[in-house]
Amino acid sequence: MAKGYIHSIESMGMVDGPGVRCVVFMQGCAMRCQYCHNPDTWKLQVGEEVEAKDLFAKILRFRPYFESSGGGVTFSGGEPLLQKEFLTEMLQLCKAEGIHTAIDTAGGGMGDFGEILDLADLLLLDIKHTNEEKYRELTGISIGRYEFFVSQLKEHPVDVWLRAVIIPGINDNDGYIQDLWEAAKQIPNVKKIELLPYHTMGVKKYEAMGMPYPLEGVPAMDRKKVAQWQEKLNKALIETNF
């Protein structure tokens, strides 16, 4: 049985896939996103070390809640792809029990993820930016990892909900929304586009950890404006049906 490191478990998540979700936040992330509100998940071998079978037994206790809603289990982080062996085993266990699985990922791992993509029911795919320079500025790494991961979706199709955080002064403009649309058209099986308004709820966590907050002074994003852009993109998605 594979062992992995997890940060926490949310038993009744409502925003990480369809229905009520049991959300497993996994440790480890190579990115240092300027707007990250979970910097305590960056380090890999910290948090709670668990065996896959033990974590799955815990998940099963929540099954009556998420299954009755048409929900399931979402593996988030951090970047769950960094714990490839552990994630694969968790997906296998869920699949054997008929439990719907989603992976919240920025495609920030390295290597062949074909088996993981074949096992998962849904990807919540986070696109940090569409431009290499801006992507590196926001995350600290090249867009190359994301692009390589997306290239694997052509051989291992899985439903995708494309996600993007909209930040005042950085990508809150019509030009970027058009760039997102062009990026979405390059990804197979995009079923939904979710635009997430930037918020400042992570500021206190940075202070508690003694870390400077990269976007100090940037206000929360206008939710109404983001909702309008999201509606426009999803309408185009339905009409195009690519």
ZIHU-V547714 format. One record per helix or strand of 2 or more residues. SS is the DSSP state (H for helix, E for strand). FROM is the first residue (numbers start at 1). TO is the last residue. Records with the same first field share a line. If there is no record, write none. Layout:
SS->FROM-TO + FROM-TO
//
This chain:
E->3-13 + 21-26 + 48-51 + 72-76 + 101-105 + 122-126 + 159-166 + 190-197
H->39-41 + 52-61 + 63-67 + 80-82 + 84-96 + 114-119 + 132-139 + 144-152 + 174-184 + 203-208 + 223-240
//
